[in-house]
Amino acid sequence: MTETLSCRIYDRVLDRWLLGPKGCNYSSYVRDYDFNILLPRMRAGKASAEESASLGKLHGLLFKLQFRKYHPAGVLDEPLVIVISAANKKTYYRSGTTHPVLGYQYLPVDSESVTSKYFGRMGLEVSYFMPPGSRAPLAFYHEPGNLLGRSRICLSALIAVMDTFESIYRPEIYSARLPAEDVFIADLSNTNFDPPLTIYDRLERDTTLGRQQADLVYTGFLLPNAAALRRLMADYGYLLFD
């Protein structure tokens, strides 16, 4: 259904393992369908009004039904915090608010992005922070009020994992030689960055695998289960508007 990480933290002082946060990265085949098939059709004017209005609704519902508080068959108890890159070419400004672990808070100048609206269907809102030592703000998607109250070690684990990942996935932004200033524009065309030691084939993911997974979920899940998914939406669609 979806893929996230579950972190453990090793305490070297007391020689013990601590349970870390769940979330960090996020992958979903249904989202691949929405972003690689449905959204391009919408932008080309080929999608019906009903299709356009449905973007993210089924995915948001399926995401919520993974939690036991919404459905007895759920497998998750604690809220997830998902961390992704700032949006390419979007402008952010430093708000003046700081957090001891998350660092400088940034706010978007532009209107809400497609990604933010999509995660909103999942019941998540976004906060942007640039942690100490990082080169650019990260986008933290979380349930309302469920970020700043997390423990310092939980937030540190989130940052350690995802700042490292983004420096490999988007080094133009997160391995930039110049850190974000008061006004920041995420720019994947930036050439002034340190190349990562680990090479991630971003082009293959963005142009090939995403579309393959979108086709797979359409033919193997969405199409053969269309009637059942419509019934599910009818029974639990109210969860999208809590």
C-alpha positions as CSV (number, residue, x, y, z in Angstrom):
1,M,0.0,0.0,0.0
2,T,2.7,2.5,1.1
3,E,6.3,2.4,2.1
4,T,7.9,4.3,5.0
5,L,10.8,3.7,7.3
6,S,10.8,2.7,11.0
7,C,13.9,4.0,12.7
8,R,15.9,2.7,15.6
9,I,18.4,4.8,17.5
10,Y,21.5,3.3,19.2
11,D,22.4,5.0,22.5
12,R,26.2,4.5,22.8
13,V,26.3,5.9,26.4
14,L,23.8,3.4,27.9
15,D,24.4,0.7,25.2
16,R,20.7,0.3,24.3
17,W,18.4,0.6,21.3
18,L,15.6,3.2,21.3
19,L,12.5,3.2,19.2
20,G,12.7,6.1,16.7
21,P,10.1,7.7,14.5
22,K,8.1,6.1,11.8
23,G,7.8,7.9,8.5
24,C,10.8,9.7,7.1
25,N,10.6,8.8,3.4
26,Y,7.3,7.9,1.6
27,S,6.5,5.8,-1.4
28,S,3.1,4.8,-2.8
29,Y,2.1,3.1,-6.0
30,V,-1.3,4.8,-6.0
31,R,0.4,8.2,-5.7
32,D,2.5,7.1,-8.7
33,Y,-0.7,6.6,-10.7
34,D,-2.1,10.0,-9.6
35,F,1.1,11.9,-10.4
36,N,2.3,10.0,-13.5
37,I,-1.0,9.3,-15.3
38,L,-3.9,11.3,-13.8
39,L,-2.2,14.7,-13.2
40,P,-0.6,14.8,-16.7
41,R,-4.0,14.1,-18.2
42,M,-5.5,16.9,-16.1
43,R,-2.8,19.4,-17.2
44,A,-3.4,18.4,-20.9
45,G,-7.1,19.0,-20.5
46,K,-7.9,15.4,-21.1
47,A,-9.4,14.5,-17.7
48,S,-13.0,14.8,-16.9
49,A,-14.2,17.1,-14.1
50,E,-14.9,14.1,-12.0
51,E,-11.4,12.7,-12.5
52,S,-9.9,16.1,-11.7
53,A,-11.8,16.4,-8.5
54,S,-10.8,12.9,-7.5
55,L,-7.1,13.6,-7.4
56,G,-5.7,12.3,-4.1
57,K,-9.1,11.3,-2.6
58,L,-8.7,7.5,-2.9
59,H,-5.1,7.7,-1.9
60,G,-5.8,9.9,1.1
61,L,-8.5,7.5,2.3
62,L,-6.3,4.4,1.9
63,F,-3.6,6.2,3.8
64,K,-5.9,7.0,6.7
65,L,-7.3,3.5,6.8
66,Q,-3.8,2.2,7.6
67,F,-4.3,3.6,11.1
68,R,-6.1,1.6,13.8
69,K,-7.9,4.7,15.0
70,Y,-9.8,4.8,11.7
71,H,-10.2,1.1,10.9
72,P,-9.7,-2.2,13.0
73,A,-7.6,-3.7,10.2
74,G,-5.1,-0.8,10.5
75,V,-1.5,-1.6,11.2
76,L,-0.3,1.8,12.5
77,D,-0.8,3.5,15.9
78,E,1.4,6.6,16.0
79,P,1.2,9.4,13.4
80,L,3.8,9.4,10.7
81,V,6.1,12.4,9.9
82,I,7.2,12.4,6.3
83,V,10.1,14.5,5.2
84,I,10.7,15.4,1.6
85,S,12.5,18.1,-0.5
86,A,11.4,21.7,-0.8
87,A,9.6,22.1,-4.1
88,N,11.8,23.0,-7.1
89,K,11.6,26.7,-8.2
90,K,9.4,27.6,-5.2
91,T,10.4,30.6,-3.1
92,Y,10.6,30.4,0.7
93,Y,11.6,33.1,3.3
94,R,13.0,32.7,6.8
95,S,10.3,33.6,9.3
96,G,12.5,34.5,12.3
97,T,11.1,31.5,14.3
98,T,13.7,28.9,15.3
99,H,13.6,25.5,17.0
100,P,16.5,24.0,18.9
101,V,16.5,20.8,16.7
102,L,14.6,21.7,13.6
103,G,16.4,25.0,13.2
104,Y,15.2,28.0,11.1
105,Q,11.6,28.0,10.1
106,Y,10.8,28.9,6.5
107,L,7.5,29.9,4.9
108,P,6.4,29.6,1.3
109,V,5.9,32.7,-0.7
110,D,3.8,31.1,-3.4
111,S,0.4,29.5,-3.3
112,E,0.0,25.9,-2.0
113,S,1.8,23.4,-4.2
114,V,0.1,20.4,-5.8
115,T,2.2,18.2,-3.4
116,S,0.9,20.1,-0.3
117,K,-2.7,19.8,-1.5
118,Y,-2.2,16.1,-2.1
119,F,-0.7,15.4,1.4
120,G,-3.6,17.5,2.7
121,R,-5.9,14.8,1.5
122,M,-4.0,12.4,3.8
123,G,-4.7,14.7,6.8
124,L,-1.2,16.1,6.8
125,E,0.1,19.7,6.8
126,V,3.5,21.0,6.0
127,S,6.2,22.9,8.0
128,Y,9.5,23.9,6.5
129,F,12.6,24.0,8.7
130,M,16.4,24.1,8.0
131,P,18.2,22.2,10.7
132,P,21.6,23.3,12.0
133,G,24.2,22.1,9.6
134,S,21.8,21.6,6.7
135,R,22.0,23.5,3.5
136,A,18.4,24.1,2.8
137,P,14.9,23.7,4.4
138,L,13.2,20.3,4.5
139,A,9.5,19.9,4.1
140,F,8.0,18.1,7.2
141,Y,4.5,16.6,6.6
142,H,2.7,15.8,9.8
143,E,-0.7,15.7,11.4
144,P,-1.7,19.2,12.7
145,G,0.1,19.9,16.0
146,N,2.2,16.7,15.8
147,L,5.7,18.0,15.0
148,L,7.0,20.5,17.5
149,G,5.9,18.3,20.5
150,R,8.0,15.4,19.4
151,S,11.1,14.5,21.4
152,R,14.5,16.0,20.5
153,I,15.9,12.5,19.7
154,C,12.9,11.7,17.5
155,L,13.4,14.9,15.5
156,S,17.1,14.4,15.3
157,A,16.6,10.9,13.8
158,L,14.2,12.3,11.2
159,I,16.7,14.9,10.2
160,A,19.7,12.5,10.2
161,V,18.0,10.1,7.9
162,M,16.3,12.5,5.5
163,D,18.9,15.2,5.2
164,T,21.3,12.4,4.3
165,F,18.9,11.0,1.8
166,E,18.1,14.3,0.2
167,S,21.8,15.2,-0.1
168,I,22.0,12.1,-2.4
169,Y,18.7,12.4,-4.1
170,R,18.8,16.2,-4.7
171,P,22.4,17.3,-4.1
172,E,21.8,20.5,-6.1
173,I,19.8,21.7,-3.1
174,Y,20.9,19.7,-0.1
175,S,24.7,19.5,-0.9
176,A,24.9,23.1,-2.2
177,R,28.1,24.8,-1.2
178,L,26.1,27.9,-0.2
179,P,23.5,27.5,2.5
180,A,20.0,28.9,2.1
181,E,19.7,32.6,3.1
182,D,16.7,34.6,4.3
183,V,15.0,34.2,0.9
184,F,15.5,30.8,-0.7
185,I,14.6,29.3,-4.0
186,A,15.1,25.5,-4.4
187,D,16.8,25.0,-7.7
188,L,17.7,21.7,-9.3
189,S,19.7,23.5,-12.0
190,N,22.2,24.7,-9.4
191,T,25.7,23.6,-10.4
192,N,27.5,24.9,-7.2
193,F,27.2,21.7,-5.1
194,D,29.3,18.8,-3.8
195,P,28.5,15.6,-5.8
196,P,27.4,12.8,-3.5
197,L,29.6,9.7,-3.0
198,T,26.5,7.6,-3.6
199,I,24.9,7.9,-7.0
200,Y,21.1,7.7,-7.2
201,D,19.6,7.3,-10.7
202,R,17.0,10.1,-10.3
203,L,16.3,10.1,-14.0
204,E,15.3,6.5,-14.0
205,R,13.1,7.0,-11.0
206,D,11.4,10.0,-12.4
207,T,11.0,9.1,-16.1
208,T,10.8,5.3,-16.0
209,L,10.1,3.6,-12.7
210,G,7.4,6.0,-11.6
211,R,5.4,5.4,-14.8
212,Q,5.9,1.7,-14.7
213,Q,4.6,1.5,-11.1
214,A,1.7,3.8,-12.1
215,D,0.8,1.4,-14.9
216,L,1.2,-1.6,-12.6
217,V,-1.1,-0.2,-9.9
218,Y,-3.7,0.8,-12.5
219,T,-3.9,-2.6,-14.2
220,G,-3.3,-4.8,-11.1
221,F,-5.2,-2.9,-8.4
222,L,-7.3,0.1,-9.5
223,L,-9.0,-1.3,-12.5
224,P,-9.9,-4.8,-11.3
225,N,-11.1,-3.5,-7.9
226,A,-12.9,-0.4,-9.1
227,A,-16.3,-1.4,-7.8
228,A,-15.0,-2.3,-4.3
229,L,-13.0,0.9,-4.2
230,R,-16.1,3.0,-5.0
231,R,-17.9,1.3,-2.2
232,L,-15.0,2.0,0.2
233,M,-15.2,5.7,-0.8
234,A,-18.9,5.7,-0.2
235,D,-18.5,4.1,3.3
236,Y,-15.5,6.0,4.5
237,G,-15.2,9.1,2.4
238,Y,-16.1,11.2,5.4
239,L,-12.6,10.7,6.8
240,L,-11.3,13.0,4.1
241,F,-13.1,15.9,5.6
242,D,-12.6,15.5,9.3
